[in-house]
Amino acid sequence: MAKYAILIYEDPTSYANGSPEAWAAVTDAHTAFVNQVFALGGCLAGGEALAPTTTATTIRGGGTVTDGPFVETKEAFGGFYVVEARDLDHALEMARLCPAPGGGVEVRPVVDATSNPF
């Protein structure tokens, strides 16, 4: 099975003023997603939620360090999963189930470092 990253991009302001109940609903949705990955015959190889972009530190070309994200965008990279899937279609089937109500997800193959991907 190949590995695919499911990258979650959402509007970070959608979480800024959320209630504890709203946060619980989000975590419940992600728990359900993980269970659906296994039900579809996939495997979860990892994943994490990321702290808000306001906590980011960026190092740009030339080594300049700045506070904040690399670019200003409406949607920000908020977390990821790494799944093992039979092929891209299988990974997309799982990714369609990934909760991202404030944006969407991107699916990319994980590079096998033992071979040249380019």
N, C-alpha and C positions, 0 to 999 in steps of 0.2 A: 504494500500500500504506500502511496505517496503522501507527503505532508503538504498541507495548504494552510496559509495564514488567513484568518478571517479578521479583517481590520475594521473596527467600529468607528465611524465618524458621525458625530452628532453636534447639535448646537449646544454648547456648554451652559447657556443661560437657561435651558429647559430644566436643569437640575439645581440651579442656584437658589431658588426659593421653594424647593420641594418640601413637602411635609414628611414626617417619619413614615406615614402610611404610603406615600408615593414611593419613597425609597424602598420600602418593604416589597411593594408591587414590582419594582424593577428587579430586585434580587430574586424574587420568586420567578419572574419571567426568565432570568438567566439560568436558574436551577432547572426549569422546565426545558430550556434549550439544550443543556448538557444531557439531560435524560433522553431527549429526542435524537441527539447525535448517536448515542449508543443504540437506540431503538432502530435507527436506520443502518446499523452495521458499521458505523464509523468508530473511531477511537479519539479520545481527547488527549493530546500530547502536551498541552499547557494552555495557559491563558491568564490574563490579569486585567484588572481595571487600572487606569492611570489617574493620578492626581490631576486637578484642573490645570489648564494651560498657564494660569497665573503663577504656578509654582515652577514652570519650566525655566531652564537656563540653556541658552543656545550658544554654540561655538561655531562661528562662521569661518569661511575660507580665510586663511591668514592667521587664525587663532584668536580672533577677537571674541570675547565672551560678553554676552548681553543677557539681561533678565528678559524673560518672556519667550513665547514660541518663535519659531523660525519665520513664519509668515502670519499675517493677520487674515483670517478667513472666517466665514460664517460658521462653518463646521470645523470641529477639531478632532484629532485622533484621541479617542477616549479609552480604548482598550482593545484587546485582541484575544483570539483563541487560535491555537494550532491544532488542527484536526488531521487524522490519518484517514484517507479516502481512497477508494479504488481508482478514481480518475477525477478530472475536473468536473464532469457532470454530477458525480456523487458529492463532491465538495460544494457545488452550487446548490444542490438539493438541501444540504445541511445549512448553508449560509442563508438561504431564504427564510429560515426559521429563527435566525439570530435577532434578538430584540434590539432595535435601534429606532425607536419612535421619533426621535428628534433628528433623524438624518438617514443614514444607510450604511451598508457594509461594502467592503472591497475584498475580493478573494485573489490571493496570489500564491503560486507554488513556492514552497520553501526550497532553496537551492541545496542540492546535495554537494557538500564541500569536497567530496572525493572526485568529482568530475567537473569539467569546465562547462558552465551553463551558457556561455556566450559563443 
